Every structure is written in structure tokens, then in C-alpha cells.
């Protein structure tokens, strides 16, 4: 694989964009080397600026669950664009997407659209604070809810990669209202609720975590969290930016059979265009401006292009729910094939998988939280990442990320991926 044009484009980008990227994880800091610049994509394949074809396992970090440039989404956006791109006025398509989302997701009456997962989670926390009249929130080490100040406390994803769990610029005043618990450790939450009686507005959690790699909740953890929040009068926020419309029509609430008080969305709900959202029952959502006192706004929130992409995407998923099982089966197949190669070659590893999310960790200890995820051997991970890239497979460029499979992947692509691992496994020993 040759990457001359990507490297040249990266050098040029660095002159005008901080770090040459508009989101840090893209810069390959965790794995070294220059990032790959993509020219186009279709289905399960990326075509980079040097003419290389790559099998894609990030799907733009989740949104492109049906593959790149999915015809119905593209058509919807083109048709809508011909009628104008944004008006700053209400449009029918916003209601169409809202109605569909509310019908697909359990336990929500209304949904507000924003432009990113960060905005969705930030707004959900403000709503929880406004609704309860309390200031503090609990988040979990390694979970990532976007880059709003309240969340950049032992955050996951890129924030971990940069070893700056508490980003400069986040004031002590803000940080004091964010309490930190450990994933899969209900006791750590109970201790915080005891020490901050009556002061906690919400617990926010990734119900299946994807920003420490993929971390699955242990039996009873989320249920215990639900019971504790109910007992303490604390709102439970499911950050479903990754899991929403990926695990199934009803996301993690449906998969786990547990009701959250507020749910946030992103990624798939926008079909590849910038959409975030947060949703809850009327009793909570009616606290939002303009009907209620909790302020939240956005110039491009609900813009017709993004709404039409999201509507086309969710319409497809609603009409073909078999895709979720197809994706889960493909992910299980990939897991099994990669596992066999790593076991046969004696490479210490853990593979975590839930639905169409999975991650590979080079450690012999089960990966169940941020601390155990951080024990993965990053040198081995770098060799793995670059070896697979040389073999034509594009994986997340960080061990603190999840794979996001798309349903355009064929079993031939999965076999190709497993073979690519077999070709480089000696480097991992
Ligand atoms: P955005 O603001 O990036 O749309 O969403 C923030 C967010 C919130 N909640 C969860 C569970 C998320 O995973 C994310 C964003 N995910 C990362 C991938 N780990 C986005 C990739 C990036 O930062 O470039």
C-alpha cells in the first residue's frame, strides 16, 4: 500500500487545520503514521486518495450501518437539496423523522433534534438538571459523551488516546459537578449517591460502551443502576449515540429491557449527515423551551437535508428489521474467525462483541472497564492496525474504539479480513 498522496494532503491540511484534522481520533496519533485521506466510498469499501481499496469497519464511526452512499439516502438528500438546504423555519420532514423515531424507540414521547451527539448529551444533562433542580451528574471512567466540558472528565475515545482525561480548559467549577464511577461497578455508584445525597440530577452511561473499545455491561449492572436511580430520584440517561438504531429498532433500551429516563442519539439517526437527538417522556421533554424553561437551540437543528437522510435511513431500518440480525451474525462470524487465528498463534487477546459492535484487545485479562481496557498492549495494537491496513482492511485507529460493521459487508469480505489477520499474526506474537 502506497500513501504518498494521503501524506501530502495531510501536510497541506496541517497548515490550515489544527493537527490536520477536524476530529482528533482521525489523526492516527494512537497508532502512528499519517492518516489516510479518503476520496470516495461505496457499500463496505473506502477508496483512498492513493487508489487503495479498503474494507471499512468504522462506517464513519457508526452512522453508515447500511454501507456508504446508500442509494435511498443519497436520493433523498439530492431531492431535498433541490428545494433548498435550510430555512430556520419548521418543516414537515422534521415531524416525519420525529414520529418515526418515537414509534421505533420504546418509552419516549418526544424528541428534539440537534447537530451532534455532543449537543444531544450536553442538552440532555441540562434538561435533567433543569427538571430535577439538582447540579451533579455521574459519568463512568472511559465513557465518552462528546466534548462538552462536563464530560471531559476521564472521558473515553480520543480523549483517552491523548492521555488528557481532564482536558485543559475545563474549569474546576465545572469538573466538581461531574462525579466519576467505574463501569460495571455498581458499588462505586452507590458510594457516590450516598456521599452526594439529594444533589445528583442524573447518571449518564453508554448502556453498551464503545469508547473504551466495546465493553458489555455485566449481568445486573444496568438493572441495578436503574433501580438505584429510581430509588434516589436520579434520572438515568442512556447515551445511545452509538447503540441507537444499531442494536435494533429500539436500541439498548429494547435489547436490555430497561427503560431510561432520557435517551440520546446520533450517528445512525442522521444517515451520515449531522444529526443528534435527545428524547424522553412528555413529563420531562415539556420542560424544554419554548414550552418550558430549559433553554436549548440551534440554527441548523432539524435542517431538511439531515432530516431527509435520517428519515430515509430509519425508514429502511424500520422496513427491514432483519438487517439487525444479519449484522449481528456477520459480527459473530468475524469474531469467531479472528479468535481462531489469535488462539492458534498464542496471541494474548480479548474480543468483546455486542450486536454489530466489537473490539480486539491485546491483553489476557477480561476487558470490563476503563482500567482493564487500558492494560491492552498498544505496541501490539499498532502492529495489528498497520498490518491490517497494509492488507486492505481499515480498522479504528485506536484501541479505545469500537468497530461498527455495516450490512454491505459480505461474508467474502469477512473471510478476507480474517485472512488478512492470519497473514500478519506472526508480527503480533
Ligand atoms: P459527536 O459529537 O461526535 O457526534 O458524538 C459524541 C458522542 C457521544 N456519545 C457517544 C457514545 C459517542 O460515541 C460519541 C462520539 N463517538 C466518537 C467515536 N468514539 C466519534 C468519533 C470522533 O470523535 O471523531
Boltz pocket constraint, residues with backbone or C-beta under 6 A from the ligand:
constraints:
  - pocket:
      binder: B
      contacts: [[A, 23], [A, 24], [A, 25], [A, 26], [A, 61], [A, 115], [A, 116], [A, 117], [A, 118], [A, 119], [A, 121], [A, 144], [A, 145], [A, 146], [A, 147], [A, 157], [A, 158], [A, 206], [A, 210], [A, 211], [A, 239], [A, 240], [A, 241], [A, 242], [A, 266], [A, 267], [A, 276], [A, 400], [A, 401]]
      max_distance: 6.0
